[in-house]
Amino acid sequence: MSALPTPSTKPVSERVLVTGGAHGIGAAIAARCEEDGYEVVILDREGENTIHCDLADPASTQAALQTALKGGPITRLVNNVGAVFPHSADEQTVQEFDAAIALNLRSAMLCAQALLPGMKEAGFGRIVSMSSRAALGKELRSAYSATKAGLIGLTRVWALELGRFGITANAVGPGPIATELFMNANPVDSPRTKAIIDAVPVQRMGMPDDVAHTVSHLLDHRSGFVTGQTHYVCGGMTVGRVDV
């Protein structure tokens, strides 16, 4: 058996890159990372203290990544950006499907490829990708579910390929989380919103901080024996079949 690479003795970078970190779950993750002592770099279309870019566009994404890496290597990555594109299977357009792949899935690959050289040199890395409970199946989510399931596939492959370099890869699958986007689409007094909450075993909506807490655990240097996993932050909804 050949000897495994010896991890670098250089100090590990405490920089973390969060895509889509200007709002919602991404903002909660960025805030938690700051609390944990990391230097946070955000890629998003808007927001203060953010490297602005279109993560659905490869050229824009790669340019932003070059800017981010001018400050030094980044050994922690949170692939958080995503969009839903809700439609039934017979109404989902090719344009929407391509847009979902570009933003939800391809951006994760581009970000990982840009950061991996620095992670390998450091002998340390953490990659966390934001999947969804919808990856297990949900009506009106053909494009979204396909791309979120794709992130789980990437996570498993990266875990196998990168573990020898001290790099872990995991996914997080949120259930219903009370973000502004979700609550705008699901008003508090709506019967459908009530049905969603009633279907959650813990009998409440998730909060962005619930997701951020799980991401924080997976980014920690002490989580090196956890890789290739999908952690559902869903209040127990993935335990059984739920039609909401």
Steps between C-alpha positions, in 0.01 A plus 500: 500500500640838403546760770229760528594864442627676809278799586671834468635656818402845373224675696160404366311784333205615707324646197160369392318564174119513507308523174165676511585636842319834480155378607308223672680181596821622339503815714443292814790273403726798433411654838563173681836462325598846621400399854717191462798720420533450126570768244187482284504559125158524336420461131156632408324729255436757772577587861759704685853368554435256218683408182223557249460248221246289314559148628299358211760640259835315487707802395352723770544227762861427408590870503347537846688195624828647376421817694417300813823302482715814475462520877656158543384139489151409615471159662130500585221518244123523542316447172177664609363689200189361335163572340182293480336540151171331609298328229344163428695253287297577188536877547868525601676681217841417362611852587401452865668161515822641356481797738463266799801296392709813444425661835429212738749245374766634264597788729584248773737317266670822390548619858641167614743483208628850576556433871633144486865588422523707820324230702736232372806712573374556854415133547160614626163595357130508571233506229132529596237509226140605556272227369135472604240262634351538153785285366298207634203605287253785506227604261563799272874470550642313197789740431561583865492142627725379219768759576477456878534124456794575272672681787467185710665305220786749477540486878541123499752505216702780660506314831657200328748700294609760753508326836865404457586871488327582828198644320145405596184553297149492642154620404222658704135445406269760655130440533256794529702796626340834592690725265352815350471321165311207654269714711412723204389189312339342807320764714469420869119488486488277190346151540784357293757655734315348795501162324875524451562579867258227614697249291828579679550263795652774719193714421676815388670655202875484481698821536808604299705467818405131519670445167795723588564297814531177301727667245718632783548147631602368159748785441674443831851352490383236751251356249764326292347152537165607352497502121275404212187545709174689453371658820128578485396803703130440463340455841457129427314530168735258323414220742180424307316603185351846522284643221559872559 
